[in-house]
Amino acid sequence: MTSPGFQYPIFGPEIQCPHCRQTIQALTLTDTYLCQRHGAFESDPKTEELVHLQSGRHWRLWKDEWYRQHTHPDGIRFEIHEALDRLYTQGYRATKVIIAQRYQDLISTYLERSTPWRGQSDSPKPRLYGLTVEFSPDPKDEPCWDVINFDLEKEPGAPVRYPYFRLFE
């Protein structure tokens, strides 16, 4: 007799839709989940990714949260911008953004750089939306960075200047 666990995709009988966060059901004996609003998502047991069949977007799961896996710099930049807006509406300001190492080549041409003052040997840190950018530790050391895209360091209070309006400059 077949175990009931083998009747469902790798993430189990139901998941939260990565788009709308509603609970969606797995289609038995397939690798597919079906959202009434967003259509079919196929799970890949080898990569442990969820793929939206209509758009081709990929997600990975970390601690019950879906993280979109970006292939274009505008995707990760837009996601960071949305997070900054959320912080602002919650009464916080970001002080630094830590971006997953895997996006370093993808996003590096979009980072703001300034030249150091004469006589200064250390080069300034790159910036995005006016915030200092650092790249994550190696995912071998901290496995979450193999899935999550970025983290914002924050503190209470509104930004002195709201620099995040320059989304696609």
N, C-alpha and C positions, 0 to 999 in steps of 0.2 A: 504494500500500500504506500502511496506517495504522501510525504509529509505536507501538511497544509502550508508551511512556509515556502515550499517550492512552487506554489501556485501563483505567487505574487512577485513583482519586480524587487530589486535589491533593497529598496527603501521601505518595504512593507506594504500592507493593504491600503494605506492612505498617507498622504503628505499634505503639507501646506503649499498652495500654488505660489511659485516664486514672484508672480506679478501681483496678485490680489490678496494673498495670504489666507484665502478660504481653503477649507479642507476639501481635498479632491481624492477620488477613489482610484485605485489601481484596477486595470482590466485584468481579470484572471487569465492565467496561462499566456501572458504577454509581458513585455517590458515597458508597458505604457500606462500613463496616468492621464485622466481626462478632466479638464476644467471646463465647466459650462461657458465661462466667459472667454477663456484664452486658448482653448483647443487642446491638442495632444502634446504630451511631454514624454519623451522616451528616455528610459534609464539605460546606461551603459555599465554593465557589471565590471568590465575590465578597467575603465577609467574612473568609475564611481561618479560620473557626471550625469546630469539631467539636461536633455536637449529639447528645446522648444521646436517642434517640427516645422511650424510656419516660418519662424524667423531664423532658425539655426543658432540661436543664442544658447550658450552653455552655462550651467550653474553647478557649483559644488557645495556640499553641506558641511558646516562646521558648527557644532553645539546647537543643533536644531534651527539653524539660520542658513538660508540659501544665499550664496555669494555669486554674482555673475562673473564669469571669466571673460575678460575683455581682450579683444584682438585689434582694437583701434584706439588711438590716444584720446579721441573725443569722448569715448565711452567712459573711461576712467576719470577724465577731467570733469565730465558732467556729474558723475556719481559723487565726486568730492565736493563739487559745488552744491549739490542738493543737501549733502550732510552739513555743510557750512550754514546753509539757510535754516536747516532744522535747529542747529545749535543757537543761532541768532534768535529764533522765535522762542527758544526755551530759556533765554537770558544768559547764554554763555558766549564766550569768544574763544576761537581756536588760537593756540599759540604756536603749534607746529603740526605738520602732517608727516606721518611715516608711511611710505608707500612700499608695497611688496617688491622685493628685489626683482621678481620676474618681469616687472613693468619698467625697469630702469631704461632699457634701450628704447622702448616704445614711447616713453614720455619725455625723455631727456631734452629733445629739441624744443619742447614747450616750456621749459623751466626758465625763469628769469635769472640772469646772472649779472652781477655788477663787477667792475674791475676794482681790485684793492687799491687803497691809497698808496702813494709813492712811499717806499720804505717798508711797507707791510709785506711780510713773506707769506703769510697764510692766505689762501684764497677764500673768498666769502662763500657761504653755503648757498646752494641754489634755492630759489623761492618759487612758489606757485600761489597765485591770488594774494600775494604779499606775505605769505607764511613761509617760514623756514621748512625746507624739505630734507628729510633723511630717508634712507632706504632701509628696509627691514633686515634683521639678522638672517642668516642662512636658514632655510626651512628644515634642514637636517638638525639644527640646534633647537628651533622653535617651530614645530610642525604646523601650527596655525597659519603661518605665512605661506604655506603651500596652497591655501584656500582663500583666506581673507585678502582683501585688496589694499586696504589702508587703515590707518588709525589716526584719529585727531586727538592731540593733547589739548585740553581746554581748561578754562578758568571762568569763574562767575563774572558776569558783566558784559555789556555790549561792546563791540569793537569801537576803538577810538574813531577810526575812519572805516566805513563799511567797504572793504576793498574787493569784495567778491562779485561786484557787478560786472567786472571785466571778464566775463566768462570765456569768450573765444577771441581775445585779442591776440 
